[in-house]
Amino acid sequence: MRSLSLLALCALVLSLPAYADSPKGYWIDKNGKVLKTAKGFCIRTGKWSEKTADRACLDAMKKNSSMAMSSK
């Protein structure tokens, strides 16, 4: 069952029209929008750096991390 789930996940990822060579270091779709996880986090590539970080992505990350800290 686990291998079937993994295979389905791989098929989904490979079918996404995403481009990893974004100049900002984020995966982008064919329309130029940054891809995000279900929790709203931007998906980074190996080219990501703080200097080229997208402000909205950083704000979402900080907001979620502060909410997690306040719930403890």
Biotite code that builds the C-alpha atoms (Angstrom):
import biotite.structure as struc

atoms = struc.array([
    struc.Atom([0.000, 0.000, 0.000], chain_id="A", res_id=1, res_name="MET", atom_name="CA", element="C"),
    struc.Atom([2.812, 2.375, 0.874], chain_id="A", res_id=2, res_name="ARG", atom_name="CA", element="C"),
    struc.Atom([4.613, 1.830, -2.423], chain_id="A", res_id=3, res_name="SER", atom_name="CA", element="C"),
    struc.Atom([1.387, 2.498, -4.299], chain_id="A", res_id=4, res_name="LEU", atom_name="CA", element="C"),
    struc.Atom([0.987, 5.826, -2.493], chain_id="A", res_id=5, res_name="SER", atom_name="CA", element="C"),
    struc.Atom([4.588, 6.729, -3.257], chain_id="A", res_id=6, res_name="LEU", atom_name="CA", element="C"),
    struc.Atom([4.109, 5.847, -6.906], chain_id="A", res_id=7, res_name="LEU", atom_name="CA", element="C"),
    struc.Atom([0.970, 8.003, -7.086], chain_id="A", res_id=8, res_name="ALA", atom_name="CA", element="C"),
    struc.Atom([2.811, 10.925, -5.484], chain_id="A", res_id=9, res_name="LEU", atom_name="CA", element="C"),
    struc.Atom([5.684, 10.621, -7.960], chain_id="A", res_id=10, res_name="CYS", atom_name="CA", element="C"),
    struc.Atom([3.256, 10.550, -10.877], chain_id="A", res_id=11, res_name="ALA", atom_name="CA", element="C"),
    struc.Atom([1.534, 13.676, -9.584], chain_id="A", res_id=12, res_name="LEU", atom_name="CA", element="C"),
    struc.Atom([4.797, 15.574, -9.137], chain_id="A", res_id=13, res_name="VAL", atom_name="CA", element="C"),
    struc.Atom([6.012, 14.618, -12.580], chain_id="A", res_id=14, res_name="LEU", atom_name="CA", element="C"),
    struc.Atom([2.754, 15.720, -14.178], chain_id="A", res_id=15, res_name="SER", atom_name="CA", element="C"),
    struc.Atom([2.877, 19.221, -12.688], chain_id="A", res_id=16, res_name="LEU", atom_name="CA", element="C"),
    struc.Atom([3.848, 21.879, -15.209], chain_id="A", res_id=17, res_name="PRO", atom_name="CA", element="C"),
    struc.Atom([6.470, 23.397, -12.928], chain_id="A", res_id=18, res_name="ALA", atom_name="CA", element="C"),
    struc.Atom([9.788, 24.979, -13.745], chain_id="A", res_id=19, res_name="TYR", atom_name="CA", element="C"),
    struc.Atom([12.584, 24.720, -11.210], chain_id="A", res_id=20, res_name="ALA", atom_name="CA", element="C"),
    struc.Atom([14.877, 27.258, -12.885], chain_id="A", res_id=21, res_name="ASP", atom_name="CA", element="C"),
    struc.Atom([13.145, 30.326, -11.525], chain_id="A", res_id=22, res_name="SER", atom_name="CA", element="C"),
    struc.Atom([15.446, 33.327, -11.025], chain_id="A", res_id=23, res_name="PRO", atom_name="CA", element="C"),
    struc.Atom([14.094, 33.837, -7.505], chain_id="A", res_id=24, res_name="LYS", atom_name="CA", element="C"),
    struc.Atom([14.808, 30.264, -6.429], chain_id="A", res_id=25, res_name="GLY", atom_name="CA", element="C"),
    struc.Atom([11.200, 29.031, -6.263], chain_id="A", res_id=26, res_name="TYR", atom_name="CA", element="C"),
    struc.Atom([9.331, 26.483, -8.337], chain_id="A", res_id=27, res_name="TRP", atom_name="CA", element="C"),
    struc.Atom([6.948, 28.304, -10.640], chain_id="A", res_id=28, res_name="ILE", atom_name="CA", element="C"),
    struc.Atom([4.054, 27.179, -12.832], chain_id="A", res_id=29, res_name="ASP", atom_name="CA", element="C"),
    struc.Atom([3.654, 27.907, -16.527], chain_id="A", res_id=30, res_name="LYS", atom_name="CA", element="C"),
    struc.Atom([1.978, 31.223, -15.672], chain_id="A", res_id=31, res_name="ASN", atom_name="CA", element="C"),
    struc.Atom([4.916, 32.397, -13.572], chain_id="A", res_id=32, res_name="GLY", atom_name="CA", element="C"),
    struc.Atom([3.223, 31.924, -10.182], chain_id="A", res_id=33, res_name="LYS", atom_name="CA", element="C"),
    struc.Atom([5.159, 30.421, -7.283], chain_id="A", res_id=34, res_name="VAL", atom_name="CA", element="C"),
    struc.Atom([4.020, 26.897, -6.375], chain_id="A", res_id=35, res_name="LEU", atom_name="CA", element="C"),
    struc.Atom([2.939, 26.436, -2.765], chain_id="A", res_id=36, res_name="LYS", atom_name="CA", element="C"),
    struc.Atom([2.312, 23.516, -0.438], chain_id="A", res_id=37, res_name="THR", atom_name="CA", element="C"),
    struc.Atom([-1.094, 22.784, 1.076], chain_id="A", res_id=38, res_name="ALA", atom_name="CA", element="C"),
    struc.Atom([-0.042, 24.807, 4.136], chain_id="A", res_id=39, res_name="LYS", atom_name="CA", element="C"),
    struc.Atom([0.833, 27.830, 2.000], chain_id="A", res_id=40, res_name="GLY", atom_name="CA", element="C"),
    struc.Atom([4.624, 27.488, 2.004], chain_id="A", res_id=41, res_name="PHE", atom_name="CA", element="C"),
    struc.Atom([6.452, 28.381, -1.199], chain_id="A", res_id=42, res_name="CYS", atom_name="CA", element="C"),
    struc.Atom([8.483, 25.548, -2.712], chain_id="A", res_id=43, res_name="ILE", atom_name="CA", element="C"),
    struc.Atom([12.167, 26.503, -2.955], chain_id="A", res_id=44, res_name="ARG", atom_name="CA", element="C"),
    struc.Atom([14.858, 25.264, -5.306], chain_id="A", res_id=45, res_name="THR", atom_name="CA", element="C"),
    struc.Atom([18.581, 24.931, -4.712], chain_id="A", res_id=46, res_name="GLY", atom_name="CA", element="C"),
    struc.Atom([19.070, 28.447, -6.141], chain_id="A", res_id=47, res_name="LYS", atom_name="CA", element="C"),
    struc.Atom([17.079, 30.091, -3.333], chain_id="A", res_id=48, res_name="TRP", atom_name="CA", element="C"),
    struc.Atom([18.831, 32.657, -1.143], chain_id="A", res_id=49, res_name="SER", atom_name="CA", element="C"),
    struc.Atom([17.688, 35.274, 1.334], chain_id="A", res_id=50, res_name="GLU", atom_name="CA", element="C"),
    struc.Atom([18.771, 38.007, -1.085], chain_id="A", res_id=51, res_name="LYS", atom_name="CA", element="C"),
    struc.Atom([16.342, 36.810, -3.775], chain_id="A", res_id=52, res_name="THR", atom_name="CA", element="C"),
    struc.Atom([13.563, 35.662, -1.432], chain_id="A", res_id=53, res_name="ALA", atom_name="CA", element="C"),
    struc.Atom([9.993, 36.600, -2.242], chain_id="A", res_id=54, res_name="ASP", atom_name="CA", element="C"),
    struc.Atom([8.534, 38.850, 0.486], chain_id="A", res_id=55, res_name="ARG", atom_name="CA", element="C"),
    struc.Atom([5.115, 37.129, 0.483], chain_id="A", res_id=56, res_name="ALA", atom_name="CA", element="C"),
    struc.Atom([6.742, 33.712, 0.895], chain_id="A", res_id=57, res_name="CYS", atom_name="CA", element="C"),
    struc.Atom([8.863, 34.906, 3.814], chain_id="A", res_id=58, res_name="LEU", atom_name="CA", element="C"),
    struc.Atom([5.875, 36.567, 5.483], chain_id="A", res_id=59, res_name="ASP", atom_name="CA", element="C"),
    struc.Atom([3.803, 33.361, 5.209], chain_id="A", res_id=60, res_name="ALA", atom_name="CA", element="C"),
    struc.Atom([6.656, 31.341, 6.693], chain_id="A", res_id=61, res_name="MET", atom_name="CA", element="C"),
    struc.Atom([7.090, 33.744, 9.618], chain_id="A", res_id=62, res_name="LYS", atom_name="CA", element="C"),
    struc.Atom([3.348, 33.866, 10.259], chain_id="A", res_id=63, res_name="LYS", atom_name="CA", element="C"),
    struc.Atom([3.053, 30.074, 10.406], chain_id="A", res_id=64, res_name="ASN", atom_name="CA", element="C"),
    struc.Atom([6.115, 29.691, 12.608], chain_id="A", res_id=65, res_name="SER", atom_name="CA", element="C"),
    struc.Atom([4.859, 32.328, 15.081], chain_id="A", res_id=66, res_name="SER", atom_name="CA", element="C"),
    struc.Atom([1.465, 30.613, 15.228], chain_id="A", res_id=67, res_name="MET", atom_name="CA", element="C"),
    struc.Atom([3.162, 27.280, 15.973], chain_id="A", res_id=68, res_name="ALA", atom_name="CA", element="C"),
    struc.Atom([5.219, 28.873, 18.759], chain_id="A", res_id=69, res_name="MET", atom_name="CA", element="C"),
    struc.Atom([2.165, 30.488, 20.369], chain_id="A", res_id=70, res_name="SER", atom_name="CA", element="C"),
    struc.Atom([0.234, 27.201, 20.428], chain_id="A", res_id=71, res_name="SER", atom_name="CA", element="C"),
    struc.Atom([2.876, 25.484, 22.600], chain_id="A", res_id=72, res_name="LYS", atom_name="CA", element="C"),
])
